[in-house]
Structure formats: structure tokens, C-alpha cells
Amino acid sequence: MDKLLASIVEAAQNRKAKNIISLDLQQLDGAICSHFVICNADSTTQVSAIADAIEEDVFNSLGQKVWRVDGKMNSLWVAMDYTDIIVHIFQTEMRDFYKLEELWADAPCTRYDYEE
């Protein structure tokens, strides 16, 4: 697994993100990046904490800065752009509403279980 993808997933797991998946978009026409990472949390506080942990852990382990972060003001849906990988951290009800992974249903999906 790509080091950046692994670092993002590990940081999300460490903050107890739920339903973590990655979608491999590399073979899909019109994809804006190679992977989406999608996860959710039950509170906006936890959504923000997951985003902060990903940003900090990726920088500390790989020296890579996030290019752009959107949604931190309300933390209902935070999108983090690492150019090749875009991370989507949803508040649970927002993920259920938008069903982002269904828009990319043709993409191969990898699920990650939280490990204690």
C-alpha cells in the first residue's frame, strides 16, 4: 500500500474513525485523483480531531503537507486534498445523506477495520 494512503488510514484509525474505506479511482475516466479515503465520526468535534490527526501524522511521518483543507469551520464534512489522495471525513448523518461512495460504485473498494 502506498505510504501516504497507509499514513492517512492509520491516523484515522488512531482517532477511532468509523467505516474507513479507500476507493481506487485510477482506472476510472474523469477521476480527479488516484484515491478517495472516506470515513465518518459521530460528532463534529471528532471529525475535526481526525482531520487534525491526519494532517499532523502525515507531516510527521512523511514530511508531506496537505495542499488544501475545506470544511473545518463546521466539521460536518472535511475534505483534505493531498493532490493524489483526497480524504473525506464526514459527520455520520452527512455521510449517510451524501453517500459519496455510491457515486464511485465502479471503483475498487478497500475497507479498514479499527484495530485496538
Buried (B, 14 or more C-beta within 10 A) or exposed (E): EEEBBBBBBBBBBBBBBBBBBBBBBEEBEEBEBBBBBBBBBEEBEBBBBBBBBBBEBBEEBBEBEBEEBEBBEEBBBBBBBBEEBBBBBBBBEBBEEBEBBEEBEEBEBBEBEBEE
